[in-house]
Amino acid sequence: MRLRTSISAISAQIRDLLSKIDHMAAEIADLGNAKLEGEEQLAQANAEKDAWKARVADLEKEQNFRSQMLALMKETLEQKPPAAE
């Protein structure tokens, strides 16, 4: 009788441990999915950030070009024309 109880108890412990393993596996899978979603969101945010950085750089170049052209025009207009002979 004692052996049978011991086997029953061990079987119950094994079932309990297997159930816990199943729950842990499900939690790990959920965490893995959440990690993938987070990585996808991070990649998308980084792509958007890079696009904005490129746009800002383009605007800065455009503004710099405009400033240089205005300075050149101003310099040209400030120069006195050569005296007519």
C-alpha positions, 0 to 999 in steps of 0.5 A: 500500500505504501509503495502504491501511495508513493507511486501515486504521489510521484505521478501527481508531482510529475503531472504537476511539474509537467503542467508548470512546464507547459505554463512556463513554455506558454509564458516564454512564447508570449514573451518571445512574441512581445519581444518580436513586436517590440523589435519591430516597433523599434525598427520602425521608429529607427527607420522613421528617425533616420528618414527625419534626419535625412529630411532635416539634413536636406533642408539644412543643405537647401537653407545653406545653399539659399543663404550662400546664393543670397550672400552672393547676390548681395555681394554682386549688387553691392559691387560698383559697376565699372565706370563707362568710358 
